Amino acid sequence: LSAVPVASRESRGAADALAQAVLGGGLGSTTVVASKVIGAALAASDATWLSVLLSVVPIATLAPLHMYVLNRGFGRYPLVFLSPVMGAAGLLSNIATGCFLYSEVPSSPVWFAAGVCLICFGVLSMCTWSSEAPAAPEAKKNE
């Protein structure tokens, strides 16, 4: 897993920026879930020092990887692109986490699905970002 960012060090463009943003958002969501594991281990009535110590392993692994992905992305691509796409990817990851891990269901599935589609449409519209800046108009010379 750690070889993938190193191997793609030279990749640039909209697809790489989207991958950075989605990975950053997804990792952000998984760090939240990993931190909940620590809370569950501490709150368990039969918790041992070993179970609490082992509950720290996921966050100790994910947090540095998440920071690396965020710093790499922010250093390579505009924040105006990365920030909203990372937020949307994190939100979609949180939705999936709530559904699959915690059995949460929306009270109004139609409106919920419409909101998720709106988020996905917004992310896809951000993918039209071009890495080339438009040429600045030439200044008129005063004669």
C-alpha positions as CSV (number, residue, x, y, z in Angstrom):
1,L,0.0,0.0,0.0
2,S,2.8,2.4,0.8
3,A,4.5,1.7,-2.5
4,V,1.5,3.1,-4.5
5,P,2.2,6.8,-3.6
6,V,5.9,6.4,-4.3
7,A,5.3,4.7,-7.6
8,S,2.9,7.4,-8.7
9,R,5.2,10.2,-7.7
10,E,5.4,11.6,-11.2
11,S,1.7,11.4,-12.1
12,R,0.0,14.7,-12.7
13,G,-3.3,15.8,-14.1
14,A,-7.0,15.8,-13.2
15,A,-7.2,12.0,-12.7
16,D,-4.3,12.1,-10.2
17,A,-5.8,15.1,-8.4
18,L,-9.2,13.3,-8.2
19,A,-7.4,10.1,-6.9
20,Q,-5.6,12.2,-4.3
21,A,-8.8,13.9,-3.1
22,V,-10.8,10.7,-3.0
23,L,-8.1,8.9,-1.1
24,G,-7.7,11.8,1.3
25,G,-11.5,11.8,2.0
26,G,-11.7,8.1,2.4
27,L,-8.7,8.0,4.7
28,G,-10.2,10.8,6.8
29,S,-13.4,8.7,7.2
30,T,-11.4,5.6,8.2
31,T,-9.4,7.5,10.8
32,V,-12.7,8.5,12.5
33,V,-13.8,4.9,12.5
34,A,-10.4,3.8,13.8
35,S,-10.6,6.3,16.6
36,K,-14.0,4.9,17.6
37,V,-12.3,1.5,18.0
38,I,-10.2,3.0,20.8
39,G,-13.3,4.4,22.5
40,A,-15.0,1.0,22.3
41,A,-12.0,-0.8,23.7
42,L,-11.8,1.6,26.6
43,A,-15.5,1.4,27.4
44,A,-15.6,-2.4,27.3
45,S,-16.3,-3.9,30.7
46,D,-13.8,-6.7,30.0
47,A,-11.1,-4.5,28.5
48,T,-7.5,-5.5,29.1
49,W,-4.4,-3.4,28.6
50,L,-3.6,-5.6,25.6
51,S,-7.0,-5.0,24.0
52,V,-6.6,-1.3,24.5
53,L,-3.1,-1.3,23.1
54,L,-4.2,-3.3,20.0
55,S,-7.0,-0.9,19.4
56,V,-4.5,1.9,18.9
57,V,-2.8,0.0,16.0
58,P,-5.3,1.0,13.2
59,I,-5.1,4.7,14.0
60,A,-1.4,4.6,14.4
61,T,-1.2,3.1,10.9
62,L,-3.8,5.2,9.2
63,A,-3.1,8.7,10.6
64,P,0.5,9.0,9.2
65,L,-0.7,7.7,5.8
66,H,-3.6,10.2,5.9
67,M,-1.2,13.1,6.6
68,Y,1.1,12.0,3.9
69,V,-1.7,11.9,1.3
70,L,-3.1,15.3,2.4
71,N,0.3,17.0,2.3
72,R,1.2,15.5,-1.0
73,G,-2.1,16.5,-2.5
74,F,-2.0,20.1,-1.1
75,G,1.5,20.5,-2.4
76,R,0.6,19.4,-6.0
77,Y,-2.9,20.6,-6.7
78,P,-5.0,23.7,-6.0
79,L,-6.8,23.8,-2.6
80,V,-9.9,25.1,-4.4
81,F,-10.2,21.7,-6.1
82,L,-9.0,19.4,-3.4
83,S,-10.9,20.7,-0.4
84,P,-14.4,20.3,-1.8
85,V,-13.7,17.0,-3.4
86,M,-12.1,15.6,-0.2
87,G,-15.0,16.8,1.8
88,A,-17.5,15.1,-0.6
89,A,-15.5,11.9,-0.6
90,G,-15.3,11.9,3.1
91,L,-19.0,12.5,3.4
92,L,-19.7,9.6,1.0
93,S,-17.4,7.4,2.9
94,N,-19.1,8.4,6.2
95,I,-22.5,7.5,4.5
96,A,-21.1,4.1,3.5
97,T,-19.6,3.5,7.0
98,G,-22.9,4.4,8.7
99,C,-24.8,2.1,6.5
100,F,-22.5,-0.9,6.5
101,L,-20.9,-0.8,10.0
102,Y,-23.7,0.8,12.1
103,S,-26.8,-0.3,10.2
104,E,-28.0,3.3,9.8
105,V,-30.8,3.9,7.3
106,P,-32.2,7.3,6.2
107,S,-35.7,8.3,7.3
108,S,-36.5,9.6,3.8
109,P,-34.7,7.4,1.3
110,V,-35.8,9.5,-1.8
111,W,-34.5,12.8,-0.4
112,F,-31.4,11.1,0.9
113,A,-30.7,9.5,-2.5
114,A,-31.3,12.9,-4.1
115,G,-28.7,14.5,-1.8
116,V,-26.1,11.8,-2.5
117,C,-26.7,12.3,-6.2
118,L,-26.2,16.0,-5.8
119,I,-22.9,15.4,-4.0
120,C,-21.7,13.1,-6.7
121,F,-22.8,15.5,-9.4
122,G,-20.8,18.3,-7.7
123,V,-17.7,16.1,-7.5
124,L,-18.0,15.1,-11.1
125,S,-18.4,18.8,-12.1
126,M,-15.2,19.5,-10.2
127,C,-13.4,16.9,-12.4
128,T,-13.6,19.2,-15.3
129,W,-10.8,21.2,-13.7
130,S,-8.0,22.0,-16.2
131,S,-4.4,22.1,-15.0
132,E,-3.6,24.7,-17.6
133,A,-4.3,28.3,-16.6
134,P,-5.9,30.5,-19.2
135,A,-3.5,33.0,-20.8
136,A,-3.6,36.5,-19.3
137,P,-4.8,39.2,-21.7
138,E,-2.1,41.4,-23.0
139,A,-2.0,44.9,-21.5
140,K,-2.7,47.8,-23.8
141,K,0.2,50.2,-24.3
142,N,-0.5,53.9,-23.7
143,E,0.9,55.8,-26.6
